[in-house]
Amino acid sequence: MQSNGGEGSAAPASNGRKHELVPQLMLPPGLHFAPTDEELVDFYLRSKIEGQRPPLDFINEVDIMSWDPVKLIEKYKGYGENRWYFFTRRKPSKSKKQDEPNRKVVVDGLEEGSWSATGSVIHIRRKAGIDQKTIIGTKRVLTYKSIRSVEDDKWSMHEYILKNKSQMDQYVLCAIQLKQTYEAEKKAREEGKSGNDRKRKTTRKGKRDAQTISQVQEEQHETSTLGETTGHPYEFFDPSSVEMMFQGEEDALMPSFSQGNDDMQADNDSIAFEGALDQRHNTNLTRENADISGNILLDGNIVI
C-alpha cells in the first residue's frame, strides 16, 4: 500500500480513476461518492454539528483558510475524485463586518490569496417527507484568487451552511473542485434544463394543437348536426300525427264549428237590417231638410 501523505492509507487506483483513493472510497465498480446538496446538509453536516459519526468517515476537518488550495488537494487527493469535501469552522473577518466570515488564506503568516463569493445564496430544500420543500440550509459559490500566480486561480468552492447555524465558530461543509469541473457541470445542468424546457414547451404546444383540432372538430360536428335538425320547417312534418291528435274529437268539434257559423250568419243579418233602417232614416232627414221651408206647422206636426 502506498501512502499519499494524507490521513489514511490509499489503495491503488483502479476502475479508471485518475488517482489512488482511501479504502473508504474504494467502492464497487459503478459506485461513486456523489451526494446531493440535500444529503450534504441534512445528513453529513447535521451529523457533524450534532456530534454523530457518519457510517463512512472520509470528510476531514481542516482549517481551509490556512491552506493554499493546490497544496490542500494534493494532501487529501485520495479522499475524492473530482471533488473534495471538508468540515471547517467559520472565523470572523478582521477587516470586514463582524458578521462576515474570514475569506483570506494566510499560510505561515503570509497571505496567499482569498476566496470571493460569487452570485447569490442558494436555498437548499428537503425534497422528500412530510416537510418537503422546507429550507434546510444554504449554498454559496466561491472562487479562489491567488496573489502569487494567475495559474492558481483555478479553484472553486461550495460552502454549505445548516439552517440557523451560521454563527461564527460553527461548522460548515465545503466542497472544493477545479473551476472547469464546476463550470462543466453547470453547463450540463443548464443544457439539460434548456432541453427539458424545450421538451415541455413542445409538449404544451402539442397539447394546445390537439385541443384546437378537437375543438374545431366538435364545432364542425355541432354545425353539421344543427344543419340536419334545422332544415325545412316541414321537412319532418307528419300529417298522420295531426290526424292522431284530433282523432276521436271530430264529433265534438264539428257541432261547435256549425253553431259558430250560424251565429255569424245571424250577426250578419242583424247588421244588414240595421243598415237598411239607417239608410231610410237618412233619406227622411234629407227630405225634411229640403222641404221644411215650404211646409205648414199644424198641431205641432209638419204637413207635407
Secondary structure as UniProt FT lines:
FT   STRAND          10..11
FT   TURN            15..16
FT   HELIX           23..25
FT   TURN            29..30
FT   HELIX           37..39
FT   HELIX           40..45
FT   HELIX           46..49
FT   TURN            50..51
FT   STRAND          60..61
FT   HELIX           64..66
FT   HELIX           69..75
FT   HELIX           77..79
FT   STRAND          84..89
FT   TURN            98..99
FT   STRAND          104..107
FT   TURN            108..109
FT   STRAND          110..125
FT   TURN            130..133
FT   STRAND          135..146
FT   HELIX           150..152
FT   STRAND          155..162
FT   TURN            163..164
FT   TURN            168..169
FT   STRAND          171..178
FT   HELIX           179..229
FT   TURN            233..236
FT   HELIX           239..245
FT   TURN            247..248
FT   HELIX           250..291
FT   HELIX           292..294
FT   STRAND          296..298
FT   TURN            299..300
FT   STRAND          301..303
//
